[in-house]
């Protein structure tokens, strides 16, 4: 496999970023199975042969999208949490940042969640290693908040982790950027929902 070129932070958008962005858009719009490298190349203004200077096959793009999404969300969540002084504030930062990153890269995250099944066993295992590392970060953050007495302790941290990620992740499929909620506002709603549930205040 030809590795896609690494992101160049000196350019507004590198070749690698353009490839991943357009591929994720096509995969989300038409499904991985229904998309072709010819269409992706055309969207970039490239001949199909030029695309194969960067990849060997369509699966390379899916693999890079999955890895890139997980690396980005872990990096940005860890950065946001680092500035938060208490366990509850670190969990708050995690929730808000997760939503903002996931919706900023909505095509990529929807592709990751839905199309990971199309990866080879070896590649899917490598993506799941990164997924599990991020899930462990969420679980450790929830566990620390429980230990600090600011989250209920009668639910196992693993279960709370799955509940929270289920709440956050699937917004990638239904969120509408032109709708009434910004990602920041949606993140705030998710935070209140996770903390307080849907029961009316007494």
C-alpha positions in Angstrom: 0.0 0.0 0.0 1.2 3.5 -0.8 0.8 5.5 2.5 -1.2 8.7 2.1 1.0 11.7 2.6 0.9 13.0 6.2 -1.0 16.2 6.9 1.0 19.3 6.1 0.1 22.0 8.7 1.8 24.7 6.6 -0.9 24.3 3.9 -4.6 25.1 4.2 -5.5 21.6 3.1 -3.0 18.9 2.1 -3.5 16.3 -0.6 -4.1 13.7 2.1 -6.8 15.8 3.8 -8.5 16.4 0.5 -8.6 12.7 -0.3 -9.9 11.7 3.0 -12.5 14.5 3.1 -13.9 13.7 -0.4 -13.8 10.0 0.2 -15.7 10.3 3.5 -18.3 12.5 1.9 -18.8 10.0 -0.9 -18.9 7.0 1.5 -21.5 8.8 3.7 -23.6 9.9 0.8 -23.6 6.7 -1.2 -22.3 4.1 1.2 -18.8 2.6 1.0 -20.0 -0.3 -1.3 -21.7 2.1 -3.6 -18.8 4.6 -4.0 -16.0 4.3 -6.6 -12.5 5.7 -6.7 -13.3 7.1 -10.1 -16.0 9.3 -8.5 -13.7 10.4 -5.7 -11.0 11.3 -8.2 -13.4 13.3 -10.3 -14.5 15.3 -7.3 -10.9 16.2 -6.7 -10.3 17.1 -10.3 -7.9 14.2 -10.7 -7.6 11.4 -13.2 -8.1 8.0 -11.7 -4.5 7.1 -12.5 -3.4 10.1 -10.4 -5.3 8.8 -7.4 -3.4 5.6 -7.5 -0.2 7.5 -6.9 -1.5 7.8 -3.3 -3.5 4.6 -2.8 -3.6 1.0 -4.0 -7.4 0.5 -3.5 -10.5 2.0 -2.1 -10.1 0.2 1.2 -7.0 2.3 1.8 -9.1 5.4 2.0 -11.6 3.8 4.4 -8.8 2.6 6.7 -7.1 6.1 6.7 -10.5 7.8 7.5 -11.1 5.5 10.4 -7.6 5.9 11.9 -7.6 9.7 11.3 -11.0 10.2 13.0 -10.0 8.2 16.1 -6.6 9.9 16.3 -8.1 13.4 16.0 -10.8 12.9 18.6 -8.4 11.4 21.1 -5.9 14.2 20.6 -8.4 17.0 20.9 -10.3 15.5 23.8 -7.0 15.0 25.7 -6.0 18.6 25.0 -9.3 19.9 26.3 -9.3 17.7 29.4 -5.7 18.8 30.3 -7.0 22.3 30.9 -9.8 21.2 33.2 -9.0 21.2 36.9 -11.6 18.8 38.4 -12.8 15.3 37.5 -16.3 16.6 36.6 -14.9 19.5 34.5 -12.7 17.0 32.7 -15.7 14.8 31.8 -17.6 18.0 30.7 -14.7 18.9 28.5 -14.7 15.4 27.0 -18.4 15.5 26.2 -18.3 19.0 24.6 -15.1 18.3 22.6 -16.3 14.9 21.4 -19.5 16.4 20.0 -17.7 19.3 18.3 -15.0 17.1 16.7 -17.5 14.5 15.7 -19.8 16.9 14.0 -17.0 19.0 12.5 -15.8 15.8 10.8 -19.4 14.4 10.4 -18.8 12.5 7.2 -15.7 10.8 8.5 -17.3 9.8 11.8 -20.4 8.5 10.1 -18.2 6.4 7.8 -16.2 5.1 10.8 -19.3 4.0 12.6 -21.1 2.4 9.7 -18.4 1.2 7.3 -15.7 -0.3 9.5 -17.2 -3.7 8.7 -15.8 -3.4 5.1 -12.2 -3.4 6.4 -10.1 -6.5 6.3 -9.8 -8.4 9.6 -6.3 -7.2 10.1 -7.1 -3.5 9.5 -10.4 -3.7 11.5 -8.4 -5.0 14.4 -6.0 -2.1 14.2 -8.8 0.4 14.1 -10.5 -1.3 17.0 -7.3 -1.0 19.0 -7.5 2.8 18.7 -11.2 2.7 19.4 -10.6 0.7 22.5 -7.9 3.1 23.7 -10.3 6.0 23.3 -13.1 4.1 25.1 -10.6 3.4 27.9 -10.0 7.1 28.2 -13.7 7.8 28.5 -14.1 5.0 31.0 -11.2 6.3 33.2 -12.6 9.8 33.1 -16.0 8.5 34.3 -14.4 6.3 36.9 -12.5 9.3 38.3 -15.6 11.4 38.5 -17.3 8.5 40.4 -14.4 8.2 42.8 -14.7 12.0 43.4 -18.3 11.6 44.4 -19.7 13.7 41.5 -21.3 10.9 39.5 -23.5 8.1 40.8 -21.6 5.0 41.8 -24.3 2.4 41.5 -23.7 1.9 37.7 -20.5 0.4 36.6 -18.2 2.8 34.8 -18.1 0.5 31.8 -21.9 0.7 31.4 -21.9 4.5 31.9 -19.2 4.7 29.2 -21.3 2.7 26.7 -24.4 4.9 27.5 -22.5 8.1 27.0 -20.8 7.1 23.8 -24.1 5.8 22.4 -25.6 9.2 23.2 -22.8 11.2 21.6 -21.7 9.1 18.6 -24.9 8.6 16.7 -25.6 12.3 16.3 -23.3 11.9 13.3 -26.2 10.3 11.4 -29.0 12.8 12.2 -27.4 16.2 13.0 -28.2 18.9 10.4 -25.7 21.8 10.3 -28.5 24.0 9.0 -30.8 23.1 11.9 -31.5 25.1 15.1 -28.6 23.7 17.2 -24.9 24.4 16.9 -22.5 21.6 17.8 -21.7 23.5 21.0 -25.4 23.8 21.9 -26.0 20.1 21.2 -23.0 19.2 23.3 -24.5 21.2 26.2 -27.8 19.4 25.8 -26.1 16.0 25.8 -24.2 17.0 28.9 -27.3 17.9 30.8 -29.1 14.7 29.6 -26.2 12.5 30.7 -26.1 14.2 34.2 -29.8 14.6 34.9 -31.7 12.3 32.5 -35.1 13.3 31.2 -37.1 13.4 34.4 -38.7 16.7 35.1 -37.0 18.6 38.0 -38.8 18.1 41.3 
